[in-house]
Amino acid sequence: MTQTIETDVVVIGGGIAGLWLFNTLNQQGYKALLLENATLGGGQTIKSQGIVHGGTKYTLTGTLTKAAECIAGMPDRWRKALKGEDEVDLSDADILSQSQYLWSPGDVGSRLTTFFASKALRGRVEQLKKADDFPGIFRHEGFRGKVYQLNEVVLDIRTVIKALVKGLESRILKVDWAENTRIVTDGKKIDYIEHQVGGETLQIRAKKFVTTAGEGTEDLMKLWGISEPAMQRRPLHMIMVRHRHSEPLFAHCLGTKPVPRMTVTSHPDGEGNWVWYLGGEIAEDGMERTPEEQIRVARRELVALLPWVNLDDAQWATLFVNRAEPKQTKLLRPDAAFIHETENGIVSWPTKLALAPNLSDEVMKVLDKEQLSPSGNKGFGLPENVQHPEICQPFWSEAFTDCHD
Ligand SMILES: Cc1cc2nc3c(=O)[nH]c(=O)nc-3n(C[C@H](O)[C@H](O)[C@H](O)COP(=O)(O)OP(=O)(O)OC[C@H]3O[C@@H](n4cnc5c(N)ncnc54)[C@H](O)[C@@H]3O)c2cc1C
């Protein structure tokens, strides 16, 4: 038996981009479905550092780039959502830190002080003058550098995913493109998506199909039969360290390059400990290193930067992970959420977790332009016998099962 499901929009890929968009569509009364082939949030999203960037780290060279301009409004937008005052309600999500900090280990800071005081950055960066205002880790007598506070909240990403999914579970479908689901096309146009369940066929039709599949976009585009836009991967070799020091740390360490020398965020491991998660230059430069080599470099860096932190009993692990984005010349960082329209579809990447609202806004502009208005979604949902994807698990505790001491 075949059952047709008529929708306004089908979103494919349930990371931060797909979920923010899907939530927005639902709030506005669109009949929308989300299709996910693994777990919700389990791609780049849960592996991110959870910082809602306002673009400040992109200004480390001393010039205000387009990236910095575009992303500048994001922290306030997210804070509104976190207070439950935005269309997307994140009031159930947990904030790990109200601010991300910047610290200069030595004299790099002085060169940047004038720049930080400039009009362009007013309201985004504040130098902390009194040691009492410093995050705990820098209140040590051994610390000599400068500390700046950024207007960038750091989030517990799993709780963000849960908040975005809440109440919408019956409109989210677990798919397996090799087993039970296929895209039926007419040239470059998606005619419908066919899904088999319990001997039945669901024919899912939509006025617009939007892909937000992160690194999976390339394969999805093959199923769709399109080759544009091209995608790039920018790989990282991240480091995790669980140690005796009880303080969390949320800070970029200033180096001499445009990327921070090290970006540290801290995440609860579910067993009462903080795991420090290290990214930045060390992760970008660490692709050729084995996990053991990367851990050696990370240990040396932490000893050099924060010598008073006791790493004696620390447990270490690393993670190779790609950022997926639209192709740029010379693997440069794209500077805003990206959408590409093809027939009745849109291919998209947010390029940053922080830019998920921006991606959603851009898609909504296309719907507006095409006068694709909501057809109402009261009582709308998938048949009861379909499978729904799980919400991803935090990977911190598992990361240490093969850990290096
Ligand atoms: C280590 C690291 C740290 C980062 N830190 C930050 C940060 O602190 N702040 C920030 O702003 N950005 C950060 N980023 C970037 C940010 O994580 C990503 O830009 C963002 O999470 C991308 O979201 P997404 O929804 O596009 O992709 P993803 O989170 O990868 O989600 C894609 C989803 O689509 C699903 N999918 C894939 N293929 C298919 C298919 N064929 N059918 C159905 N579903 C499919 C996947 O299973 C997944 O759930 C970081 C990235 C990395 C790698």
The ligand as an ORCA input file, in Angstrom:
! r2SCAN-3c Opt
* xyz 0 1
  C      35.954     20.208     16.462
  C      34.993     21.279     16.024
  C      34.742     22.353     16.861
  C      33.849     23.348     16.471
  N      33.562     24.340     17.332
  C      32.668     25.292     17.002
  C      32.314     26.297     17.933
  O      32.775     26.320     19.084
  N      31.430     27.253     17.530
  C      30.882     27.248     16.285
  O      30.132     28.155     15.982
  N      31.176     26.277     15.375
  C      32.044     25.295     15.718
  N      32.321     24.287     14.839
  C      31.615     24.221     13.566
  C      30.231     23.599     13.798
  O      30.327     22.453     14.622
  C      29.569     23.221     12.491
  O      29.611     24.292     11.579
  C      28.099     22.854     12.702
  O      27.924     21.965     13.793
  C      27.555     22.213     11.441
  O      26.238     21.861     11.674
  P      25.423     21.031     10.608
  O      24.062     20.877     11.153
  O      25.595     21.628      9.265
  O      26.217     19.640     10.484
  P      26.255     18.343     11.394
  O      26.259     18.654     12.840
  O      27.387     17.522     10.887
  O      24.868     17.644     11.096
  C      24.569     16.989      9.904
  C      23.522     15.942     10.217
  O      23.078     15.377      9.000
  C      23.012     13.966      9.142
  N      23.167     13.391      7.804
  C      24.298     13.265      7.081
  N      24.027     12.702      5.889
  C      22.691     12.471      5.874
  C      21.809     11.891      4.918
  N      22.257     11.446      3.743
  N      20.496     11.803      5.240
  C      20.022     12.246      6.432
  N      20.812     12.803      7.372
  C      22.128     12.914      7.093
  C      24.141     13.635     10.099
  O      23.954     12.379     10.708
  C      24.061     14.791     11.058
  O      23.158     14.534     12.122
  C      33.207     23.269     15.207
  C      33.460     22.185     14.369
  C      34.317     21.181     14.777
  C      34.528     20.002     13.876
*
